[in-house]
Amino acid sequence: MKNHIRRILVLTSAALVTLALIGANSLNAEPVRVKRNSGAHPNMTDRLGLGAMLGEPSGLSGKYWTGPRTAIDGGVAWSTNADNDFHLHMDYLIHDFRSLSVEKGSLPLYYGIGGRIKFDKETRLGVRAPVGLAYMFANSPLDLFVEIAPILDLAPATELEFNGAFGIRYFFK
């Protein structure tokens, strides 16, 4: 089991380093122009981002912007607890670009609702309510995020637990 966790951490670390190098090469890209207090992030609609997340669980992360303030995100990951369970989740997210301001880029607070399937001894189905922050660089297709998500498992038994992770994603044009 320890080798399995070590393999996941090595693969996730390699993905993070690769994405960081891609982002570093794109620092000369055209800056994204964000209007102060616009309540939205321009140029993100219909863009897909892929990356990695570390935490509980750890694995791959994806995000697809459906509008200037809305997105669907998902994760394919493994639990970092002793059980190493496989985990899938998908959420509908709303981003608030007005709450926090930064000099460069943007730092929206986001929240949403979604679902999770965890393949344990018994498959567990639950409802997620993620809350997080995403730093979106002004002149790079990368974002960094941190989130916490309370999960209410509904089957096979009702149980409350929490997930939390930080990660990085590269957004394709």
Secondary structure by P-SEA (a helix, b strand, c coil): caaaaaaaaaaaaaaaaaaaaaaaaaccccbbbbccccccccccccbbbbbccccccbbbbbbbbcccccbbbbbbbbbccccbbbbbbbbbbbbbccccccccbbbbbbbbcbbbbbbccccccccccccbbbbbbcccccccccbbbbbbbcccbbbbbcccccbbbbbcc
